[in-house]
Each structure stands twice: as C-alpha cells, then as structure tokens.
C-alpha cells in the first residue's frame, strides 16, 4: 500500500506541470529578421503584463486593477543564467526612452502596446545587443494565484503606505502578504517618492520572495500547494513557442539561488530618471555603463556584475 501511494504521489508530481502547461499560451515572439548572435548561458525576458483577462468584475474590484482593456507591460526583467557567475535579474524600466524598430523613439513599454511580445523582444534585443533565448509573461491573475498558493510572501516596507491607485494599505515592517496585497505592493508607484524606480525595486523583491517560496520543499510535499502553484501560473502564462515545460524547469536551480539571496538584482544604469520627452517623463540610460553591462552579459560571465548597481 505504501508503495502504491508513493507511486501515485510521484505520478501526480510529474503529471501536474504537464497538465498545467496545456493551459498556457504559446506565441511566436522571435520574428525579427536580424537578431544578435547566441551568447553563452541562457537569457530570459520576463514580462509582467497588466492583462485583466480571466478576471471577473468581482476579482477586478478586489485586486483594484480597474477596467482598462487590452494589456501593457508593467514589468520587464532580463533574467540571466550565465555560463559562470551568479544568476542576475536586470530590471528594464518601462519608461526607458529607446528606439523601437519601425516606430521611432518611445518608452519601452510602448513596444509591447504597439506590437505585443514580438516587438518588445525585438526592441530589447536591438538596444541591448543581447539575444533573448526565452520569453515568459505572467498576467495579474497568475501572479496573485501563485502567491496565494504558497501561503503569501514576505514584504518589508520601511514606512506605512497608503496608495489609493493600487489600493495598498500596509504598516511599516516585515509582514506576510497575500496575493492581492503583494500585487498592490509590486504595482504601487504614486505614493512612492522614487516613483517607478521604487516600484522596480519592489518588483525584484517580490520575484525573489516568490522564488524562495515556490522552490521550498513544502511546495513539492504539499499536493494542494503544488497543484495551486502550477495551475495558478499556467492560467496566466504566455511563452515563446520554443519553450517547453522541461526547458522551463531548467531555470529552477538558478531561481533557487536567487530565492536564497545568492543572485544579483539590479537595474539598467540610468543617467536621467526624469528626462522630459515628447512622450512624457522618461528614463534615459547611461549608454556607456549600460552597454558595458550588457557586454558582460553577452560574455556569459556575470562575475562582478553587481558593480553596475545604482543607488537612488
């Protein structure tokens, strides 16, 4: 009987990701005619979209997402699994003022709004010179469901926060946040004196916290948690056509390092966080530092890459 139960449990563990994978969306995102050469290691472009797809009126009200139609890229992170050196998360500011292939110069998230994942990938590749190997996008619903499935995630605001736009209302100090609170914490920027810079810091904080909970042994031991994490993520997941469930699982070891604080989190070096342009306040990259950082990514060795970290 013990042998039968153990076998059934192992079958459940293996089958669940494949069942969940069938609920995800696959898109052809690598459509540019000219692309950078393949570099050592693997580079993922992670996008958090503000898509409300799959959320009913009650869920939109609870999460404070509003009724905006369509979807935009709220979060863009280049996740680097190098040949050598620590795994690295590089935030790409949504308001980065960059040339968008065929569409002039605009904010980076405009590339997603204009041409979806395909144009976003093409834009990131053209301005960084880094080849994107895989694209992973998660909507609001998936983010909330995964955090709720793992029992919440720790947040550590330094001050009390009340933000009517994101509906965030939390006290200062470390605390466990459910999915709805974590989403508001990651999205909030109007009540943050650093605006989008502060939001990007919290987004990286959320990713590290979620990674730590997801790769916990309890996620595998608890069947309800295992099922919830897989289904919650897949229901709002969009990936490139070349990414398989097995290929996605290969990111797990580096995710574990980030979750344990052994990875590097930083942002593209910025020379002007409030550049006034024809499309509004934007962020201007420090071209020399940014290109030097991306050259290191292209080398496949991220040793010492934390030297590009900026403090604001």
C-alpha positions in Angstrom: 0.0 0.0 0.0 2.8 2.4 0.9 4.5 1.6 -2.5 1.2 2.3 -4.4 0.7 5.6 -2.6 4.3 6.6 -3.2 4.0 5.8 -6.9 0.7 7.7 -7.2 2.3 10.7 -5.5 5.2 10.7 -7.9 2.9 10.4 -10.9 1.0 13.4 -9.5 4.2 15.4 -9.1 5.2 14.7 -12.7 1.8 15.0 -14.4 0.7 18.3 -12.7 3.2 20.6 -14.6 2.3 18.9 -18.0 -1.5 19.3 -17.2 -0.9 22.9 -16.3 1.3 23.5 -19.4 -1.7 22.8 -21.5 -3.4 25.9 -20.1 -0.6 28.3 -21.0 -0.5 30.4 -24.2 2.3 29.9 -26.8 3.2 32.7 -29.2 5.8 33.2 -31.9 7.8 36.0 -30.4 11.2 35.8 -32.2 10.1 37.3 -35.5 12.9 39.9 -36.2 14.8 39.4 -39.4 18.1 40.2 -37.8 19.0 39.1 -34.3 22.1 39.2 -32.0 24.4 36.2 -32.1 23.8 33.5 -29.4 25.8 34.1 -26.3 27.0 31.6 -23.6 24.4 30.9 -21.0 20.6 31.4 -21.2 18.8 34.7 -21.2 15.0 35.0 -20.4 12.9 38.1 -20.9 10.3 38.1 -18.1 7.3 40.4 -18.6 4.5 41.1 -16.1 1.5 42.3 -18.1 -1.5 44.2 -16.7 -3.9 42.0 -18.6 -7.2 41.6 -16.9 -8.1 38.5 -19.0 -9.7 35.8 -16.8 -10.7 38.3 -14.1 -14.4 38.8 -13.4 -15.8 42.1 -12.1 -15.6 40.9 -8.5 -11.9 40.0 -8.9 -11.1 43.3 -10.6 -12.7 45.1 -7.8 -10.8 43.1 -5.1 -7.5 43.5 -6.8 -8.0 47.1 -7.7 -7.0 46.5 -11.4 -9.6 48.7 -12.9 -11.4 48.1 -16.2 -8.7 49.1 -18.7 -9.0 47.0 -21.8 -6.1 45.3 -23.6 -2.8 44.9 -21.8 0.5 46.6 -21.3 3.9 45.5 -19.9 4.1 46.7 -16.3 7.3 44.8 -15.6 10.2 43.8 -17.8 13.2 41.9 -16.4 16.1 40.3 -18.2 16.9 37.2 -16.2 20.4 35.9 -17.0 21.5 32.3 -16.2 25.2 32.7 -17.1 27.8 30.1 -18.0 29.7 31.3 -14.9 28.9 33.8 -12.2 25.7 34.4 -10.3 22.2 34.4 -11.9 21.2 38.0 -12.5 18.0 39.9 -12.7 18.2 43.2 -14.6 15.1 45.5 -14.5 14.4 47.3 -17.7 12.4 50.4 -16.7 9.1 50.6 -18.5 9.7 54.3 -19.1 13.1 53.8 -20.8 13.4 56.1 -23.7 14.6 53.8 -26.5 14.3 53.4 -30.3 11.5 51.0 -31.2 12.2 49.2 -34.6 9.9 50.8 -37.2 8.2 53.1 -34.7 10.6 55.9 -33.8 11.7 56.6 -30.2 9.3 56.0 -27.3 9.0 54.4 -23.9 10.0 50.8 -23.8 6.5 49.6 -22.7 5.1 51.2 -25.8 6.8 48.5 -27.8 4.6 45.9 -26.1 1.5 48.1 -26.5 2.2 48.6 -30.2 3.4 45.1 -31.3 3.0 42.8 -28.3 5.7 40.3 -27.2 7.3 40.2 -30.7 8.0 43.9 -30.9 9.1 44.0 -27.2 11.6 41.3 -27.8 12.9 42.9 -31.0 13.3 46.2 -29.2 15.1 44.8 -26.2 17.5 42.8 -28.5 18.2 45.9 -30.6 19.0 48.3 -27.7 21.0 45.8 -25.6 22.7 43.6 -28.2 21.7 40.6 -26.1 19.9 37.6 -27.7 16.8 36.6 -25.8 16.5 32.8 -25.6 13.1 32.5 -24.0 10.1 34.8 -23.3 7.9 34.4 -20.2 4.9 36.6 -19.5 2.6 36.5 -16.5 -0.7 38.4 -16.0 -2.2 39.8 -12.9 -4.3 36.7 -12.1 -1.4 34.3 -12.3 0.8 36.5 -10.0 -1.9 36.6 -7.3 -2.8 32.9 -7.6 0.8 31.7 -7.2 1.4 33.8 -4.1 -1.9 32.7 -2.5 -1.0 29.0 -3.4 2.3 29.3 -1.4 0.7 30.9 1.5 1.7 34.5 0.8 5.1 36.3 0.5 7.0 38.5 2.9 7.2 42.2 2.3 9.2 44.7 4.3 8.0 48.3 3.7 10.1 50.8 5.6 7.2 53.2 6.2 3.4 53.0 6.4 1.9 53.0 2.8 -1.5 54.1 1.7 -2.0 54.4 -2.0 -5.5 54.8 -3.4 -4.5 53.9 -7.0 -3.2 50.4 -6.2 -5.4 50.2 -3.0 -2.4 49.3 -0.9 -2.7 50.0 2.8 0.0 48.4 4.9 2.0 49.2 8.0 5.8 49.5 8.2 7.8 46.4 8.9 8.1 42.9 7.6 4.9 41.0 7.2 3.3 38.2 5.2 1.2 39.5 2.3 -1.5 37.6 0.4 -1.7 37.7 -3.4 -3.8 40.8 -3.6 -1.7 42.8 -1.2 1.6 41.6 -2.9 0.2 42.7 -6.3 -0.7 46.2 -5.0 2.8 46.4 -3.3 4.5 45.5 -6.6 2.4 47.9 -8.7 2.3 50.9 -6.4 4.3 53.9 -7.5 2.2 57.1 -7.0 2.8 57.1 -3.2 6.5 56.3 -3.7 8.8 59.3 -3.8 11.0 57.3 -6.1 8.1 56.5 -8.5 9.0 53.8 -11.0 12.5 53.3 -9.5 10.9 52.3 -6.2 8.4 50.1 -7.9 11.2 48.2 -9.8 13.0 47.6 -6.5 9.8 46.1 -5.0 9.2 44.0 -8.2 12.6 42.4 -7.8 11.9 42.0 -4.1 8.7 40.2 -5.0 10.3 37.9 -7.5 13.0 36.9 -5.1 10.4 36.3 -2.3 8.1 34.3 -4.6 11.1 32.2 -5.9 12.1 31.4 -2.4 8.6 30.1 -1.5 8.0 28.3 -4.8 11.2 26.3 -4.6 10.6 25.4 -1.0 10.4 21.7 -0.3 6.9 22.3 1.1 5.7 23.2 -2.4 6.5 19.6 -3.5 5.4 17.9 -0.3 2.0 19.7 -0.1 -0.1 18.4 -3.1 -2.5 21.3 -2.8 0.3 23.9 -2.9 2.0 22.0 -5.8 -1.3 22.0 -7.8 -2.1 25.6 -6.9 1.4 26.9 -7.9 1.3 25.1 -11.3 -2.3 25.9 -12.2 -2.1 29.5 -10.9 1.0 30.3 -13.0 -0.1 28.4 -16.2 -3.5 30.0 -16.3 -2.0 33.5 -17.0 1.3 32.4 -18.7 2.4 33.3 -22.2 5.7 31.8 -23.5 7.5 31.6 -26.8 6.8 28.6 -29.0 10.3 27.1 -28.3 9.9 26.9 -24.5 8.8 23.5 -23.2 7.8 22.6 -19.7 11.1 20.7 -19.3 13.0 23.7 -20.6 11.2 26.0 -18.2 12.1 23.6 -15.3 15.8 24.1 -16.1 15.5 27.6 -14.7 14.7 26.1 -11.2 18.3 25.8 -9.9 19.1 29.5 -10.6 15.8 30.5 -9.2 16.7 28.7 -6.0 19.9 30.7 -5.8 18.0 34.0 -6.2 15.5 32.9 -3.6 18.4 32.3 -1.2 19.9 35.6 -1.8 22.8 34.3 -3.9 21.8 36.0 -7.1 22.3 39.6 -8.3 19.4 42.0 -8.7 20.0 45.4 -10.4 18.6 47.9 -12.9 19.9 49.2 -16.2 22.2 52.1 -15.3 20.3 55.4 -15.7 21.8 58.9 -16.3 18.5 60.8 -16.1 15.4 59.3 -14.3 13.2 62.2 -15.3 14.0 63.0 -18.9 11.3 65.2 -20.5 10.4 64.0 -23.9 7.6 64.3 -26.4 6.1 61.2 -24.9 6.3 62.5 -21.3 8.7 61.9 -18.4 11.1 59.1 -19.4 14.2 57.4 -18.2 17.5 57.9 -20.1 20.0 55.1 -19.9 23.6 55.8 -19.1 24.7 54.5 -22.5 28.3 53.8 -21.7 27.6 51.9 -18.4 24.5 50.1 -19.9 26.4 48.8 -22.9 29.3 47.7 -20.7 26.9 45.8 -18.5 25.2 44.1 -21.5 28.6 43.2 -23.0 29.3 41.3 -19.7 26.0 39.5 -20.1 27.0 38.6 -23.7 30.3 37.2 -22.4 28.4 34.6 -20.4 30.2 35.6 -17.2 28.4 37.7 -14.6 31.2 37.7 -12.0 31.4 41.2 -10.5 28.3 42.5 -12.5 27.0 44.0 -9.2 29.4 46.9 -9.8 26.7 48.3 -12.2 24.2 48.6 -9.3 23.0 52.2 -8.7 21.5 53.8 -5.6 18.8 56.4 -5.8 
